[in-house]
Amino acid sequence: MWCVPTIDEAYLANMEDVLATYEKPLDTAEPVVCVDEKSIQLLRNINSTSRMARCGEPRRKDYEYKRKGIVNAFCAIEPKRGRHFIKITKNRKADQFAEMLRDIGRAYPTASKIHLVMDNLSTHTEKSLVKHLGPKRGANLWARFDVHYTPKHGSWLNQAEIEISMFSRGCLGKDRIGTRVTLAKRAAAWERAMNEERRKIDWRFTRAKARLKFNYSSAKSHAGRD
């Protein structure tokens, strides 16, 4: 359940920018990619000698487990093409974010510009790339992206939230995963399956609908950019 805060001009301006990006037609030269992160708790079953369930019986899971730390999953999607990117990392710090963006950049070698939708987390900046890759390489990689930040408290506008939901249900489920290596293997298999299927997102919330929903005009939304 999303809680939308008080709508001000800055919120409207960012929302309109993101929604205008989503309304762009599919273009291989300028793909639209959404990215976000999810923390995952690693859990290892303590009792490894539990009897396997017989055919027709519900799957059994011992109630005892051991916490093995928290890792991060970067989840990205090109919604209109159904192209998925999952990267399991030890955390979501600047260097890990830089590596994720480098992976996305390499996936679109011929794109003239990659439209990148994400929230305004402190690591989601050019500084993260420069710090990890160096001034020249970091700046060159960042220049490949046209960044569209969602409004503060407006992460519901990021379609990567839907990607995280699909990943959580389809890959993680209710299983306990005890190591980052195991999680990475499962994530890679899920990513391959989703890309073979080309699972897309049918996003229907437009600028026109936003203006009706939040009762504002196009002129007011542009005031925050002035």
C-alpha positions as protocol buffer text, in pm:
chain_id: "A"
residue {
  index: 1
  type: MET
  ca { x: 0 y: 0 z: 0 }
}
residue {
  index: 2
  type: TRP
  ca { x: 153 y: 326 z: -114 }
}
residue {
  index: 3
  type: CYS
  ca { x: 117 y: 650 z: 81 }
}
residue {
  index: 4
  type: VAL
  ca { x: 131 y: 956 z: -145 }
}
residue {
  index: 5
  type: PRO
  ca { x: 254 y: 1265 z: 44 }
}
residue {
  index: 6
  type: THR
  ca { x: 143 y: 1622 z: -3 }
}
residue {
  index: 7
  type: ILE
  ca { x: 176 y: 1707 z: -371 }
}
residue {
  index: 8
  type: ASP
  ca { x: 390 y: 2013 z: -438 }
}
residue {
  index: 9
  type: GLU
  ca { x: 529 y: 2158 z: -759 }
}
residue {
  index: 10
  type: ALA
  ca { x: 857 y: 1967 z: -735 }
}
residue {
  index: 11
  type: TYR
  ca { x: 667 y: 1641 z: -693 }
}
residue {
  index: 12
  type: LEU
  ca { x: 450 y: 1718 z: -995 }
}
residue {
  index: 13
  type: ALA
  ca { x: 748 y: 1814 z: -1210 }
}
residue {
  index: 14
  type: ASN
  ca { x: 933 y: 1489 z: -1138 }
}
residue {
  index: 15
  type: MET
  ca { x: 620 y: 1281 z: -1181 }
}
residue {
  index: 16
  type: GLU
  ca { x: 542 y: 1440 z: -1516 }
}
residue {
  index: 17
  type: ASP
  ca { x: 900 y: 1385 z: -1632 }
}
residue {
  index: 18
  type: VAL
  ca { x: 890 y: 1015 z: -1539 }
}
residue {
  index: 19
  type: LEU
  ca { x: 547 y: 962 z: -1696 }
}
residue {
  index: 20
  type: ALA
  ca { x: 651 y: 1145 z: -2014 }
}
residue {
  index: 21
  type: THR
  ca { x: 949 y: 908 z: -2034 }
}
residue {
  index: 22
  type: TYR
  ca { x: 718 y: 608 z: -2006 }
}
residue {
  index: 23
  type: GLU
  ca { x: 501 y: 745 z: -2286 }
}
residue {
  index: 24
  type: LYS
  ca { x: 791 y: 742 z: -2531 }
}
residue {
  index: 25
  type: PRO
  ca { x: 747 y: 483 z: -2808 }
}
residue {
  index: 26
  type: LEU
  ca { x: 975 y: 181 z: -2805 }
}
residue {
  index: 27
  type: ASP
  ca { x: 1309 y: 291 z: -2950 }
}
residue {
  index: 28
  type: THR
  ca { x: 1619 y: 72 z: -2963 }
}
residue {
  index: 29
  type: ALA
  ca { x: 1834 y: 386 z: -2989 }
}
residue {
  index: 30
  type: GLU
  ca { x: 1692 y: 529 z: -2666 }
}
residue {
  index: 31
  type: PRO
  ca { x: 1574 y: 246 z: -2437 }
}
residue {
  index: 32
  type: VAL
  ca { x: 1391 y: 325 z: -2114 }
}
residue {
  index: 33
  type: VAL
  ca { x: 1527 y: 125 z: -1819 }
}
residue {
  index: 34
  type: CYS
  ca { x: 1403 y: 133 z: -1459 }
}
residue {
  index: 35
  type: VAL
  ca { x: 1627 y: 26 z: -1171 }
}
residue {
  index: 36
  type: ASP
  ca { x: 1586 y: -23 z: -797 }
}
residue {
  index: 37
  type: GLU
  ca { x: 1731 y: -228 z: -509 }
}
residue {
  index: 38
  type: LYS
  ca { x: 1599 y: -490 z: -268 }
}
residue {
  index: 39
  type: SER
  ca { x: 1762 y: -613 z: 54 }
}
residue {
  index: 40
  type: ILE
  ca { x: 1745 y: -990 z: 102 }
}
residue {
  index: 41
  type: GLN
  ca { x: 1799 y: -1176 z: 429 }
}
residue {
  index: 42
  type: LEU
  ca { x: 2002 y: -1494 z: 382 }
}
residue {
  index: 43
  type: LEU
  ca { x: 1870 y: -1784 z: 592 }
}
residue {
  index: 44
  type: ARG
  ca { x: 2023 y: -2127 z: 633 }
}
residue {
  index: 45
  type: ASN
  ca { x: 1820 y: -2423 z: 756 }
}
residue {
  index: 46
  type: ILE
  ca { x: 1971 y: -2570 z: 1073 }
}
residue {
  index: 47
  type: ASN
  ca { x: 1814 y: -2916 z: 1052 }
}
residue {
  index: 48
  type: SER
  ca { x: 1942 y: -3064 z: 727 }
}
residue {
  index: 49
  type: THR
  ca { x: 1823 y: -3417 z: 812 }
}
residue {
  index: 50
  type: SER
  ca { x: 1450 y: -3348 z: 788 }
}
residue {
  index: 51
  type: ARG
  ca { x: 1256 y: -3607 z: 588 }
}
residue {
  index: 52
  type: MET
  ca { x: 1172 y: -3509 z: 232 }
}
residue {
  index: 53
  type: ALA
  ca { x: 801 y: -3481 z: 160 }
}
residue {
  index: 54
  type: ARG
  ca { x: 643 y: -3772 z: -27 }
}
residue {
  index: 55
  type: CYS
  ca { x: 465 y: -3720 z: -356 }
}
residue {
  index: 56
  type: GLY
  ca { x: 137 y: -3541 z: -291 }
}
residue {
  index: 57
  type: GLU
  ca { x: 240 y: -3414 z: 52 }
}
residue {
  index: 58
  type: PRO
  ca { x: 293 y: -3044 z: 123 }
}
residue {
  index: 59
  type: ARG
  ca { x: 654 y: -2935 z: 123 }
}
residue {
  index: 60
  type: ARG
  ca { x: 804 y: -2946 z: 473 }
}
residue {
  index: 61
  type: LYS
  ca { x: 1032 y: -2680 z: 616 }
}
residue {
  index: 62
  type: ASP
  ca { x: 1190 y: -2691 z: 959 }
}
residue {
  index: 63
  type: TYR
  ca { x: 1114 y: -2391 z: 1176 }
}
residue {
  index: 64
  type: GLU
  ca { x: 1477 y: -2352 z: 1281 }
}
residue {
  index: 65
  type: TYR
  ca { x: 1712 y: -2142 z: 1074 }
}
residue {
  index: 66
  type: LYS
  ca { x: 2024 y: -1931 z: 1110 }
}
residue {
  index: 67
  type: ARG
  ca { x: 2062 y: -1578 z: 979 }
}
residue {
  index: 68
  type: LYS
  ca { x: 2357 y: -1548 z: 740 }
}
residue {
  index: 69
  type: GLY
  ca { x: 2353 y: -1176 z: 675 }
}
residue {
  index: 70
  type: ILE
  ca { x: 2184 y: -940 z: 432 }
}
residue {
  index: 71
  type: VAL
  ca { x: 2270 y: -899 z: 65 }
}
residue {
  index: 72
  type: ASN
  ca { x: 2138 y: -671 z: -207 }
}
residue {
  index: 73
  type: ALA
  ca { x: 1960 y: -736 z: -534 }
}
residue {
  index: 74
  type: PHE
  ca { x: 1964 y: -474 z: -807 }
}
residue {
  index: 75
  type: CYS
  ca { x: 1652 y: -522 z: -1019 }
}
residue {
  index: 76
  type: ALA
  ca { x: 1617 y: -344 z: -1353 }
}
residue {
  index: 77
  type: ILE
  ca { x: 1381 y: -378 z: -1646 }
}
residue {
  index: 78
  type: GLU
  ca { x: 1319 y: -229 z: -1987 }
}
residue {
  index: 79
  type: PRO
  ca { x: 939 y: -248 z: -1950 }
}
residue {
  index: 80
  type: LYS
  ca { x: 825 y: -217 z: -2312 }
}
residue {
  index: 81
  type: ARG
  ca { x: 1072 y: -473 z: -2444 }
}
residue {
  index: 82
  type: GLY
  ca { x: 1062 y: -712 z: -2150 }
}
residue {
  index: 83
  type: ARG
  ca { x: 1434 y: -709 z: -2090 }
}
residue {
  index: 84
  type: HIS
  ca { x: 1534 y: -796 z: -1735 }
}
residue {
  index: 85
  type: PHE
  ca { x: 1852 y: -740 z: -1532 }
}
residue {
  index: 86
  type: ILE
  ca { x: 1920 y: -889 z: -1188 }
}
residue {
  index: 87
  type: LYS
  ca { x: 2250 y: -842 z: -1006 }
}
residue {
  index: 88
  type: ILE
  ca { x: 2317 y: -984 z: -660 }
}
residue {
  index: 89
  type: THR
  ca { x: 2572 y: -780 z: -466 }
}
residue {
  index: 90
  type: LYS
  ca { x: 2709 y: -774 z: -113 }
}
residue {
  index: 91
  type: ASN
  ca { x: 2550 y: -434 z: -52 }
}
residue {
  index: 92
  type: ARG
  ca { x: 2404 y: -136 z: -235 }
}
residue {
  index: 93
  type: LYS
  ca { x: 2696 y: 102 z: -189 }
}
residue {
  index: 94
  type: ALA
  ca { x: 2836 y: 331 z: -458 }
}
residue {
  index: 95
  type: ASP
  ca { x: 3078 y: 80 z: -610 }
}
residue {
  index: 96
  type: GLN
  ca { x: 2807 y: -184 z: -647 }
}
residue {
  index: 97
  type: PHE
  ca { x: 2570 y: 69 z: -805 }
}
residue {
  index: 98
  type: ALA
  ca { x: 2844 y: 171 z: -1048 }
}
residue {
  index: 99
  type: GLU
  ca { x: 2892 y: -192 z: -1152 }
}
residue {
  index: 100
  type: MET
  ca { x: 2518 y: -231 z: -1209 }
}
residue {
  index: 101
  type: LEU
  ca { x: 2510 y: 74 z: -1436 }
}
residue {
  index: 102
  type: ARG
  ca { x: 2816 y: -55 z: -1622 }
}
residue {
  index: 103
  type: ASP
  ca { x: 2629 y: -382 z: -1685 }
}
residue {
  index: 104
  type: ILE
  ca { x: 2328 y: -193 z: -1817 }
}
residue {
  index: 105
  type: GLY
  ca { x: 2548 y: 23 z: -2039 }
}
residue {
  index: 106
  type: ARG
  ca { x: 2718 y: -283 z: -2185 }
}
residue {
  index: 107
  type: ALA
  ca { x: 2378 y: -436 z: -2262 }
}
residue {
  index: 108
  type: TYR
  ca { x: 2302 y: -144 z: -2497 }
}
residue {
  index: 109
  type: PRO
  ca { x: 2628 y: -90 z: -2691 }
}
residue {
  index: 110
  type: THR
  ca { x: 2462 y: 92 z: -2982 }
}
residue {
  index: 111
  type: ALA
  ca { x: 2214 y: 307 z: -2786 }
}
residue {
  index: 112
  type: SER
  ca { x: 2264 y: 681 z: -2831 }
}
residue {
  index: 113
  type: LYS
  ca { x: 2102 y: 749 z: -2492 }
}
residue {
  index: 114
  type: ILE
  ca { x: 1966 y: 525 z: -2217 }
}
residue {
  index: 115
  type: HIS
  ca { x: 1676 y: 674 z: -2023 }
}
residue {
  index: 116
  type: LEU
  ca { x: 1723 y: 564 z: -1662 }
}
residue {
  index: 117
  type: VAL
  ca { x: 1438 y: 587 z: -1411 }
}
residue {
  index: 118
  type: MET
  ca { x: 1532 y: 554 z: -1044 }
}
residue {
  index: 119
  type: ASP
  ca { x: 1480 y: 714 z: -703 }
}
residue {
  index: 120
  type: ASN
  ca { x: 1707 y: 983 z: -563 }
}
residue {
  index: 121
  type: LEU
  ca { x: 1906 y: 764 z: -324 }
}
residue {
  index: 122
  type: SER
  ca { x: 2236 y: 929 z: -231 }
}
residue {
  index: 123
  type: THR
  ca { x: 2438 y: 671 z: -429 }
}
residue {
  index: 124
  type: HIS
  ca { x: 2234 y: 722 z: -747 }
}
residue {
  index: 125
  type: THR
  ca { x: 2463 y: 994 z: -881 }
}
residue {
  index: 126
  type: GLU
  ca { x: 2755 y: 1050 z: -1113 }
}
residue {
  index: 127
  type: LYS
  ca { x: 2978 y: 1074 z: -805 }
}
residue {
  index: 128
  type: SER
  ca { x: 2937 y: 700 z: -742 }
}
residue {
  index: 129
  type: LEU
  ca { x: 3061 y: 616 z: -1091 }
}
residue {
  index: 130
  type: VAL
  ca { x: 3353 y: 858 z: -1077 }
}
residue {
  index: 131
  type: LYS
  ca { x: 3457 y: 729 z: -735 }
}
residue {
  index: 132
  type: HIS
  ca { x: 3460 y: 366 z: -849 }
}
residue {
  index: 133
  type: LEU
  ca { x: 3563 y: 391 z: -1215 }
}
residue {
  index: 134
  type: GLY
  ca { x: 3773 y: 706 z: -1212 }
}
residue {
  index: 135
  type: PRO
  ca { x: 3695 y: 1058 z: -1341 }
}
residue {
  index: 136
  type: LYS
  ca { x: 3708 y: 983 z: -1714 }
}
residue {
  index: 137
  type: ARG
  ca { x: 3547 y: 640 z: -1726 }
}
residue {
  index: 138
  type: GLY
  ca { x: 3288 y: 734 z: -1465 }
}
residue {
  index: 139
  type: ALA
  ca { x: 3188 y: 1055 z: -1642 }
}
residue {
  index: 140
  type: ASN
  ca { x: 3175 y: 882 z: -1980 }
}
residue {
  index: 141
  type: LEU
  ca { x: 2946 y: 609 z: -1846 }
}
residue {
  index: 142
  type: TRP
  ca { x: 2718 y: 858 z: -1670 }
}
residue {
  index: 143
  type: ALA
  ca { x: 2693 y: 1060 z: -1993 }
}
residue {
  index: 144
  type: ARG
  ca { x: 2529 y: 760 z: -2160 }
}
residue {
  index: 145
  type: PHE
  ca { x: 2228 y: 795 z: -1932 }
}
residue {
  index: 146
  type: ASP
  ca { x: 1946 y: 1047 z: -1929 }
}
residue {
  index: 147
  type: VAL
  ca { x: 1843 y: 1017 z: -1565 }
}
residue {
  index: 148
  type: HIS
  ca { x: 1482 y: 1063 z: -1454 }
}
residue {
  index: 149
  type: TYR
  ca { x: 1441 y: 1070 z: -1078 }
}
residue {
  index: 150
  type: THR
  ca { x: 1111 y: 977 z: -921 }
}
residue {
  index: 151
  type: PRO
  ca { x: 972 y: 1232 z: -671 }
}
residue {
  index: 152
  type: LYS
  ca { x: 1061 y: 1204 z: -305 }
}
residue {
  index: 153
  type: HIS
  ca { x: 826 y: 943 z: -157 }
}
residue {
  index: 154
  type: GLY
  ca { x: 723 y: 861 z: -514 }
}
residue {
  index: 155
  type: SER
  ca { x: 892 y: 525 z: -567 }
}
residue {
  index: 156
  type: TRP
  ca { x: 554 y: 384 z: -677 }
}
residue {
  index: 157
  type: LEU
  ca { x: 625 y: 560 z: -1007 }
}
residue {
  index: 158
  type: ASN
  ca { x: 928 y: 339 z: -1068 }
}
residue {
  index: 159
  type: GLN
  ca { x: 838 y: 31 z: -1271 }
}
residue {
  index: 160
  type: ALA
  ca { x: 1137 y: -144 z: -1117 }
}
residue {
  index: 161
  type: GLU
  ca { x: 915 y: -181 z: -809 }
}
residue {
  index: 162
  type: ILE
  ca { x: 701 y: -416 z: -1019 }
}
residue {
  index: 163
  type: GLU
  ca { x: 1016 y: -598 z: -1130 }
}
residue {
  index: 164
  type: ILE
  ca { x: 1113 y: -645 z: -765 }
}
residue {
  index: 165
  type: SER
  ca { x: 769 y: -788 z: -694 }
}
residue {
  index: 166
  type: MET
  ca { x: 797 y: -1034 z: -984 }
}
residue {
  index: 167
  type: PHE
  ca { x: 1147 y: -1133 z: -874 }
}
residue {
  index: 168
  type: SER
  ca { x: 1037 y: -1182 z: -515 }
}
residue {
  index: 169
  type: ARG
  ca { x: 745 y: -1405 z: -610 }
}
residue {
  index: 170
  type: GLY
  ca { x: 898 y: -1592 z: -901 }
}
residue {
  index: 171
  type: CYS
  ca { x: 1256 y: -1642 z: -784 }
}
residue {
  index: 172
  type: LEU
  ca { x: 1263 y: -1612 z: -407 }
}
residue {
  index: 173
  type: GLY
  ca { x: 917 y: -1728 z: -307 }
}
residue {
  index: 174
  type: LYS
  ca { x: 914 y: -1855 z: 53 }
}
residue {
  index: 175
  type: ASP
  ca { x: 1238 y: -2051 z: 20 }
}
residue {
  index: 176
  type: ARG
  ca { x: 1530 y: -1999 z: 251 }
}
residue {
  index: 177
  type: ILE
  ca { x: 1853 y: -1922 z: 70 }
}
residue {
  index: 178
  type: GLY
  ca { x: 2168 y: -1946 z: 277 }
}
residue {
  index: 179
  type: THR
  ca { x: 2447 y: -1806 z: 58 }
}
residue {
  index: 180
  type: ARG
  ca { x: 2502 y: -1521 z: -185 }
}
residue {
  index: 181
  type: VAL
  ca { x: 2641 y: -1767 z: -442 }
}
residue {
  index: 182
  type: THR
  ca { x: 2324 y: -1977 z: -432 }
}
residue {
  index: 183
  type: LEU
  ca { x: 2106 y: -1667 z: -456 }
}
residue {
  index: 184
  type: ALA
  ca { x: 2308 y: -1537 z: -752 }
}
residue {
  index: 185
  type: LYS
  ca { x: 2265 y: -1866 z: -939 }
}
residue {
  index: 186
  type: ARG
  ca { x: 1891 y: -1867 z: -882 }
}
residue {
  index: 187
  type: ALA
  ca { x: 1864 y: -1502 z: -983 }
}
residue {
  index: 188
  type: ALA
  ca { x: 2059 y: -1566 z: -1304 }
}
residue {
  index: 189
  type: ALA
  ca { x: 1832 y: -1857 z: -1394 }
}
residue {
  index: 190
  type: TRP
  ca { x: 1521 y: -1645 z: -1329 }
}
residue {
  index: 191
  type: GLU
  ca { x: 1665 y: -1360 z: -1535 }
}
residue {
  index: 192
  type: ARG
  ca { x: 1730 y: -1594 z: -1830 }
}
residue {
  index: 193
  type: ALA
  ca { x: 1379 y: -1736 z: -1812 }
}
residue {
  index: 194
  type: MET
  ca { x: 1218 y: -1392 z: -1800 }
}
residue {
  index: 195
  type: ASN
  ca { x: 1425 y: -1266 z: -2092 }
}
residue {
  index: 196
  type: GLU
  ca { x: 1336 y: -1572 z: -2298 }
}
residue {
  index: 197
  type: GLU
  ca { x: 970 y: -1509 z: -2220 }
}
residue {
  index: 198
  type: ARG
  ca { x: 1009 y: -1134 z: -2277 }
}
residue {
  index: 199
  type: ARG
  ca { x: 777 y: -1057 z: -1987 }
}
residue {
  index: 200
  type: LYS
  ca { x: 674 y: -693 z: -2024 }
}
residue {
  index: 201
  type: ILE
  ca { x: 500 y: -443 z: -1800 }
}
residue {
  index: 202
  type: ASP
  ca { x: 177 y: -288 z: -1924 }
}
residue {
  index: 203
  type: TRP
  ca { x: 203 y: 54 z: -1758 }
}
residue {
  index: 204
  type: ARG
  ca { x: -120 y: 251 z: -1799 }
}
residue {
  index: 205
  type: PHE
  ca { x: -82 y: 547 z: -1563 }
}
residue {
  index: 206
  type: THR
  ca { x: -27 y: 845 z: -1794 }
}
residue {
  index: 207
  type: ARG
  ca { x: 23 y: 1217 z: -1746 }
}
residue {
  index: 208
  type: ALA
  ca { x: -341 y: 1274 z: -1846 }
}
residue {
  index: 209
  type: LYS
  ca { x: -459 y: 1032 z: -1576 }
}
residue {
  index: 210
  type: ALA
  ca { x: -223 y: 1187 z: -1321 }
}
residue {
  index: 211
  type: ARG
  ca { x: -367 y: 1533 z: -1385 }
}
residue {
  index: 212
  type: LEU
  ca { x: -718 y: 1402 z: -1327 }
}
residue {
  index: 213
  type: LYS
  ca { x: -619 y: 1196 z: -1024 }
}
residue {
  index: 214
  type: PHE
  ca { x: -431 y: 1475 z: -846 }
}
residue {
  index: 215
  type: ASN
  ca { x: -635 y: 1762 z: -991 }
}
residue {
  index: 216
  type: TYR
  ca { x: -362 y: 1980 z: -1140 }
}
residue {
  index: 217
  type: SER
  ca { x: -287 y: 2140 z: -1478 }
}
residue {
  index: 218
  type: SER
  ca { x: 5 y: 2087 z: -1712 }
}
residue {
  index: 219
  type: ALA
  ca { x: 118 y: 2447 z: -1653 }
}
residue {
  index: 220
  type: LYS
  ca { x: 140 y: 2392 z: -1277 }
}
residue {
  index: 221
  type: SER
  ca { x: 353 y: 2079 z: -1321 }
}
residue {
  index: 222
  type: HIS
  ca { x: 610 y: 2272 z: -1522 }
}
residue {
  index: 223
  type: ALA
  ca { x: 637 y: 2547 z: -1261 }
}
residue {
  index: 224
  type: GLY
  ca { x: 865 y: 2333 z: -1047 }
}
residue {
  index: 225
  type: ARG
  ca { x: 1123 y: 2324 z: -1327 }
}
residue {
  index: 226
  type: ASP
  ca { x: 1150 y: 2703 z: -1358 }
}
